[in-house]
Structures are given as C-alpha cells and as structure tokens.
Amino acid sequence: MVLEFRRDESKDSIVLIASDRGKRPVIYGSQPSCPFCRGSESTTPPTRFALPTQKDWRVRAFDNVFALVGTEGKYVDVNSFNPASYAFGRHEVIVESDVHEELFHELGELQLKFVFNVYKNRFVELELEEGAKYVHLFKNHGRNAGASIEHEHSQILTFPFVPELIMREISSIEESGKKGKCLICDLLSKESENLLLDNDHFSAICPSFSRFANEIWIIPKAHISSIAELGDEQGLAMMKLLRECIRRVHFIVKDYNVIYHNAPRGMKSHFHIEIYPRSGYWAGVELGTGIIVNPKSEKDALLTLKAVK
C-alpha cells in the first residue's frame, strides 16, 4: 500500500497517492453486508465515539479501513528538495444513522443533535492530534459525489499541513479583516439578494460566484472560526438549516458533497458550510485551466430551490 503526499512541481501543488482506495466495497441498496449498519460493528475498527451510548448507538465514529492517510510513518515537509512524504494523519468515518435506509434530510431533531455532537467531538479530538495542522470534515452522498457506500455517513481526517485552497481562503479573510470587515461576514450583506433560507443563527445563500449548479453556502451570523465554537442551540440551528438545504438539493439531484470550512489550528477564519450538488462533471476547461464552468446562475438556482415544496 502506498500512502504519500507528492509535489507536482509543474503546478506547485500536492497530490495524495492512496493505493488502497480502489479496494473500497461498493454497497448500494439494502444489503445484510453493510458495515455501517447496527450489528455489523465487528466488521469495522473499534468505536472511537458514539451517541447516545457505545452499545445503543445511533451515531458512531470509527477509523476508516481505506484511509487516505495513516499513522505508520512520519511526515516531512513536501517541497522542491523533498518531493514526496508519507501521508501522515488520521481518517475516520461518522455513520449518521443506525438505519440503513434513512437519508440525512429525514433525520429527526434528536438525531440531528447526536450527529452535531459527534461531528464536534471528533473535530475537537482530532485537532489535538500530534502533527494535525488541519481537520477536514466532509460528506459525500451518492456515486457521483464519491460515496462508495449508500448508508449515510460523513468523514473526517487530519492533514499535517494546511491545504493550499484553505490557505488561500484564510489569507483572503485575513486581508479583508485588515480593511475592517471579514470577507465572509461581508458576503451576508453583499449576497443578501441571494438569500435562500434563514434562521436566528445562520443564513443559507446561493453565491453569485458558485462553482456548481444550485450550490448553497450556510454561514453563521456570528463570527466564529470553527464548529468547536458552536453551542448546542447554534449547533441544532445549523443542523436544521443544513437538513432543509439538503432536502431541496436532493429533490433536484441525488448526489452532493457537503464541505465544512473550519479554521486551521492556531488560525482565525469564518466557519461556514458549502454544499455542492453533483449534477455534472468537470471536463477539459475545468481540469485543464482551473476555470470552473457553472451552467446555472445564482438567480436560476434560487428559483429552482425555492420552488421545492
């Protein structure tokens, strides 16, 4: 098995080689062999954290068998003098329901509370891991979004460095802060015409610069840096808004990604969630130039999403 970060000097970027990822099982439809179902705990690594209890769990976290990173080696800074390093880190799965057929947008309020608190617990613990510079929490739903198992779940992993895209975001937020207002805070006013949904603590918008058709961002009204700073009331408000956004996206297209943008350890940012509906594929322009073609404007997205009843 190869787990390595490698530098592509031609583009000054890092590639992650994880040779066992292709061996992941593909499980769709109701099957007795699903490793995420209640009763299948022996087919997965031991539980890291579960709620309400480890025995009678409804949400459960454990190590990913087909991890993108590992703990059997050391990370050495990847640069022009050292073009490759062992991909050090931790990678976990968070199973969001003990019911195989239950979809995220069908979760009840108590289940949403469990999911939020498992997210928060794993984020806080992994952020304290030795060598962890960035904790990445994300959800893939559906084949086109990269999910190999249908049973609802998210994933969380650590990186021994801050990924370039996140570092650019942090730098932009820091620069805007020097001018008096956080870039993400400012979005809430600049994109006010693109508001989809709202509650006391969060706003959901369809940004004018969306990369995906029907893309949604969920932004806290308070300036907080990570999910770790959310209390129970804010956490539930976030999860209920996320559930409704996903319900509308799922009505239109079945596959989507959810990405949680948290500040790296020791840095400041503005926490937010980005939802990417996956109704198409990136092709020659996107892959060859980095310029993303979105076939749908934010106004069309708002019309589509608001029409979902």
SULFEN-V567052 format. One record per pair of residues at least 24 apart in sequence whose ideal C-beta (glycine too) atoms are under 10 Angstrom apart, sorted by the first residue. I is the first residue (numbers start at 1). J is the second residue. Records with the same first field share a line. If there is no record, write none. Layout:
BEGIN
I: J / J
END
This chain:
BEGIN
1: 66 / 67 / 70 / 72
2: 84 / 86 / 87
3: 67 / 68 / 69 / 70 / 71 / 72 / 73 / 85 / 86 / 87 / 88 / 89 / 91
4: 73 / 78 / 83 / 84 / 85 / 86 / 87
5: 69 / 75 / 76 / 77 / 78 / 83 / 84 / 85 / 86 / 87 / 88 / 89 / 159 / 160 / 161
6: 78 / 83 / 84 / 85 / 87
7: 77 / 78 / 79 / 80 / 81 / 82 / 83 / 84 / 85
8: 83
9: 79 / 80 / 83
11: 290
12: 79 / 80 / 164
13: 163 / 164 / 165
14: 78 / 83 / 84 / 85 / 87 / 159 / 161 / 163 / 164
15: 78 / 84
16: 68 / 69 / 87 / 89 / 159 / 163
17: 68 / 84 / 87
18: 66 / 67 / 68 / 69 / 70 / 87 / 91
20: 65 / 66 / 67 / 68 / 70
21: 64 / 66 / 67 / 68 / 148
22: 66 / 148
23: 65 / 66
24: 64 / 65 / 66 / 147 / 148 / 149
25: 65 / 66 / 148 / 149
26: 143 / 147 / 148 / 149 / 150
27: 100 / 147 / 148 / 149 / 150 / 151
28: 142 / 143 / 147 / 148 / 149 / 150 / 151
29: 100 / 101 / 150
30: 100 / 101 / 150 / 151
31: 100 / 149 / 150 / 151
32: 100
34: 95 / 100 / 149 / 150 / 151
35: 62 / 65 / 93 / 95 / 149 / 151
36: 60 / 62 / 93 / 95 / 96 / 97 / 98 / 100 / 149 / 150 / 151 / 152 / 153
37: 95 / 97 / 98 / 99 / 100 / 151
38: 95 / 97 / 98 / 99 / 100
39: 98
40: 95 / 100 / 151
44: 93 / 95
45: 92 / 93
47: 95
48: 90 / 92 / 93 / 94 / 118 / 121 / 122 / 125 / 126
49: 92 / 94 / 117 / 118 / 121 / 122 / 125
50: 94 / 95 / 98 / 114 / 118 / 121
51: 110 / 111 / 113 / 114 / 115 / 116 / 117 / 118 / 121
52: 110 / 113 / 114 / 117
56: 98
57: 95 / 98 / 114 / 118
58: 95 / 96 / 97 / 98 / 99 / 107 / 110 / 111 / 114 / 115 / 118
59: 94 / 95 / 96 / 97 / 98 / 107 / 111 / 112 / 113 / 114 / 115 / 116 / 117 / 118 / 119 / 121 / 152 / 153 / 154
60: 93 / 94 / 95 / 96 / 97 / 98 / 114 / 118 / 153
61: 92 / 93 / 94 / 95 / 118 / 119 / 121 / 122 / 125 / 126 / 153 / 154 / 155 / 156
62: 92 / 93 / 94 / 95
63: 90 / 91 / 92 / 93
64: 90 / 91 / 92 / 93 / 94 / 153 / 155 / 156 / 157
65: 91 / 93
66: 91 / 93 / 148
67: 91 / 92 / 93 / 155 / 157
68: 136 / 155 / 157 / 159
69: 157 / 158 / 159 / 160
71: 129 / 130 / 131 / 158
74: 131 / 160
75: 131 / 133 / 159 / 160 / 161
76: 160
77: 160 / 161
78: 160 / 161
85: 160 / 161
86: 160
87: 157 / 159 / 160
88: 129 / 130 / 131 / 132 / 158 / 159 / 160 / 161
89: 126 / 129 / 131 / 132 / 133 / 134 / 135 / 136 / 157 / 158 / 159 / 160 / 161
90: 122 / 125 / 126 / 129 / 131 / 132 / 135 / 156 / 157 / 158
91: 126 / 136 / 155 / 156 / 157 / 158
92: 122 / 125 / 126 / 137 / 154 / 155 / 156 / 157 / 158
93: 122 / 149 / 151 / 153 / 154 / 155 / 156 / 157
94: 118 / 119 / 121 / 122 / 137 / 139 / 152 / 153 / 154 / 155 / 156
95: 149 / 151 / 152 / 153 / 154
96: 139 / 151 / 152 / 153 / 154
97: 151 / 152 / 153
98: 151
99: 151 / 152
100: 149 / 150 / 151 / 152
101: 150 / 151 / 152
102: 151 / 152
103: 141 / 150 / 152 / 243 / 246 / 247 / 250 / 254
104: 139 / 141 / 152 / 153 / 154 / 239 / 242 / 243 / 246 / 247 / 250 / 256 / 258
105: 141 / 152 / 242 / 243 / 244 / 245 / 246 / 247 / 248 / 249 / 250 / 251
106: 152 / 243 / 246 / 247 / 250
107: 152 / 239 / 240 / 242 / 243 / 246
108: 243
109: 236 / 239 / 240 / 243
110: 236
111: 239 / 243
112: 235 / 236 / 238 / 239 / 240 / 242 / 243
113: 232 / 235 / 236 / 239
114: 239
115: 152 / 154 / 235 / 239 / 242 / 243
116: 227 / 230 / 232 / 234 / 235 / 236 / 237 / 238 / 239 / 240 / 242
117: 232 / 235 / 236 / 239
118: 154 / 156
119: 154 / 156 / 227 / 228 / 230 / 235 / 238 / 239 / 260
120: 226 / 227 / 228 / 229 / 230 / 231 / 232 / 235
121: 228
122: 154 / 155 / 156 / 227
123: 156 / 226 / 227 / 228 / 260 / 262
124: 226 / 227 / 228
125: 156
126: 156 / 157 / 158 / 265
127: 158 / 226 / 228 / 262 / 263 / 264 / 265 / 266
128: 265
129: 158 / 160 / 265
130: 158 / 160
131: 158 / 159 / 160 / 161
132: 157 / 158 / 159 / 160 / 264 / 265
133: 158 / 159 / 160 / 161 / 162 / 163 / 166 / 264 / 265 / 266 / 267
134: 158 / 159 / 160 / 161 / 162 / 163 / 166 / 167 / 262 / 263 / 264 / 265 / 267
135: 159 / 226 / 227 / 228 / 260 / 262 / 263 / 264 / 265
136: 163 / 166 / 259 / 260 / 261 / 262
137: 226 / 227 / 258 / 259 / 260 / 261 / 262 / 273
138: 257 / 258 / 259 / 260 / 261 / 273 / 274
139: 242 / 246 / 256 / 257 / 258 / 259 / 260 / 273 / 275
140: 255 / 256 / 257 / 258 / 259 / 276 / 278
141: 246 / 249 / 250 / 254 / 255 / 256 / 257 / 258 / 277 / 278
142: 250 / 253 / 254 / 255 / 256 / 257 / 277 / 278
143: 254 / 255 / 278
144: 253 / 254 / 255 / 256 / 257 / 277 / 278 / 279 / 280 / 281
145: 253 / 254 / 255 / 256 / 257 / 258 / 276 / 277 / 278
146: 255 / 257 / 278
147: 255 / 256 / 257
154: 258 / 260
156: 260
158: 265
159: 264
161: 264
162: 263 / 264 / 265 / 266 / 267
163: 264
165: 261
166: 261 / 262 / 263 / 264 / 267 / 269
167: 264 / 267
169: 261 / 263 / 269 / 270 / 272
170: 261 / 263 / 264 / 267 / 268 / 269 / 270
172: 269
173: 225 / 263 / 267 / 268 / 269 / 270
174: 267 / 268 / 269
176: 270
177: 223 / 268 / 269 / 270
181: 223
182: 223 / 268 / 269 / 270
183: 269 / 270
184: 217 / 219 / 220 / 223 / 261 / 269 / 270 / 271 / 272
185: 219 / 220 / 221 / 222 / 223 / 270
186: 270
187: 217 / 219 / 270 / 272
188: 217 / 219 / 220 / 221 / 270
191: 217 / 219 / 298
193: 298 / 299 / 302
194: 297 / 298 / 299 / 301 / 302
195: 302
196: 241 / 244 / 245 / 248 / 298 / 301 / 302 / 305 / 306
197: 240 / 241 / 244 / 245 / 248 / 305 / 306
198: 241
199: 236 / 237 / 238 / 240 / 241 / 244
200: 233 / 234 / 237
201: 230 / 231 / 233 / 234 / 235 / 236 / 237 / 238 / 240 / 241
202: 230 / 234 / 237 / 238 / 239 / 240 / 241 / 242 / 272 / 273
203: 241 / 272
204: 241 / 242 / 244 / 245 / 248 / 273 / 275 / 305
205: 272 / 298 / 302
206: 275 / 296 / 297 / 298 / 299 / 300 / 301 / 302 / 303 / 304 / 305 / 306
207: 274 / 298 / 301
208: 297 / 298 / 299 / 301
209: 292 / 294 / 298
210: 274 / 276 / 277 / 292 / 294 / 296 / 297 / 298 / 301
211: 274 / 276 / 282 / 286 / 292 / 293 / 294
212: 249 / 253 / 256 / 257 / 274 / 275 / 276 / 277 / 278 / 279 / 280 / 282 / 292 / 294 / 295 / 296 / 301
213: 252 / 253 / 276 / 277 / 278 / 279 / 280 / 294 / 295 / 296 / 297 / 300 / 301 / 304
214: 245 / 248 / 249 / 252 / 253 / 256 / 275 / 276 / 277 / 279 / 294 / 296 / 298 / 300 / 301 / 302 / 304 / 305
215: 249 / 256 / 274 / 275 / 276 / 277 / 294 / 296 / 298 / 301
216: 241 / 242 / 245 / 246 / 248 / 249 / 256 / 258 / 273 / 274 / 275 / 276 / 277 / 301 / 302 / 305
217: 245 / 259 / 261 / 272 / 273 / 274 / 275
218: 242 / 245 / 258 / 260 / 271 / 272 / 273 / 274 / 275
219: 261 / 270 / 271 / 272 / 273 / 274
220: 270 / 271 / 272 / 273
222: 270 / 271
223: 268 / 269 / 270 / 271
224: 262 / 263 / 268 / 269 / 270 / 271 / 272
225: 262 / 263 / 264 / 267 / 268 / 269 / 270 / 271
226: 260 / 261 / 262 / 263 / 264 / 265 / 267 / 268 / 269 / 270 / 271
227: 260 / 261 / 262 / 263 / 271 / 273
228: 262 / 263 / 271
229: 262 / 263 / 271
230: 271
238: 271 / 273
241: 273
242: 273 / 275
244: 308
245: 273 / 275 / 305
246: 275 / 277
247: 308
248: 275 / 277 / 304 / 305 / 306 / 307 / 308 / 309
249: 275 / 276 / 277 / 278 / 279 / 304 / 305 / 308
250: 277 / 308
251: 304 / 305 / 307 / 308 / 309
252: 277 / 279 / 301 / 304 / 305 / 307 / 308
253: 277 / 278 / 279 / 280
254: 278 / 279
255: 279
277: 301 / 304 / 305
END
